[in-house]
């Protein structure tokens, strides 16, 4: 690795007591009802109710109005799709027709559009309490060859952690795939750039701000050879693998027609089954397939809003979890969710999953756990996702002093069921990157204005 991500956020070496919060969800066994002490980039002490820190501290943040949680962690997104929210020609369509419509628009993406979309989507996530963002970028029109480099640069100003997945498509319409030939690349180009991006950007140390994974868009948008070669490169360079799988029944039919087998069997044939892999959606699995996934400790990015908007189905989270899979939360792309708000996604999961499993099994703590410790496990990050000594100081502060929370008896339950949608503060690595619902560096109005103008340009090019 010859590149280290250094967010442009002023650091502090003070010991800070986050004092007497209204409530704390730690996602761990730690008792932090009296608050936390943060030093540099880590939590060094959890304090019980009525106690004071054992260690000395330099300053205090009074947290009596705040519910504290670990910074939320997103496990799947498509940042560029923020440019095509609620596009009229794509509304009210299921997945495959929806994709074919939007590919004709996305083929006109350029560097400036991707940079702006990365900043806007990431800032939107951060303002909802997300400390680690994730993107799956797989559209590489001619001229947009260095997409991951553009995204890495765009993120520096924001100070959040990120998992950027180097996506790929090599199977265009002329070869029987879904995407137009204008947005696919050759296998050699994809593999060479994947290796370059890993070497240039991937950080494997504790407290890393930027991770890279390899992520063919789906088994039906790349060749078998590319799927297998990608798995080999990921293993050699010790990075994770990611792709879409089992999102719709149409996908199963398509895969059986194209390869003579269901998507999971095909994934197994391509040497993808293992703890290094996480899958977006994971809805349409048989009981035997769930057992196989659990055996291999595969991770699942649970995308409730997207799955409902496209009428794809409901992820069998509890069966997958019981089998041995890791479950994380995700907003998915803005063209199939139209919102990059992970706090809202937590509530959406609570409501959707209760339809399947009932109120007793799906609690506020359960879905918050998926969005924090669960997502951290999916992304193989054991240094974040929990509030406990030794963990990175990634902390979301939610203020319940709003009409929607008035009268709430349980602050943790209120956070989810009453529908929190914004964080008052967000700490990443001990640095307050969001204060008073505003970013310390990035100007939301400027990012919004530029993004809006570029979205109009993209729409005009595809008209």
ABEGO torsion letter per residue (X at the ends): XABBBBBBBBBBABBBBBBGBABBBAGBABBAAAEBBBBEABBABBBBBGBBBABBBABBBBAAABBBBBBBBBABBBAAAAAABGBAAABGBBAAAAAAAAAAAAAABBAAAAAAAAAAAAAAAAAAGBABBBBBBABBBBGBAAAAAAAAAAAAAAGBBBBBBBBBBABBAAAGBABBAAABBBAAAAAAAAAAAAAAABBABBGBABBBBBBBABAAABBAAAAAAAAAAAAAAGBBBBBBBGABAAAAAAAAAAAGBBAAAAAAAAGABEAABBBBGGABBBAAAAAAAAAAGBBBBBBAAAAAAAGAEBBBAAAAAAAGBBBBBBAEBAAAAGBBBAAAAAAAAAAAAAAAAEAAABBAAAAAAAABAAAAAAAGBAABGBBBBGBBBBBBBBBABBAAABGBABAAAAAAAAGBABBABBBBGGBBABBGGBBAABBAAAAAAAAAAAAAAAAAAAX
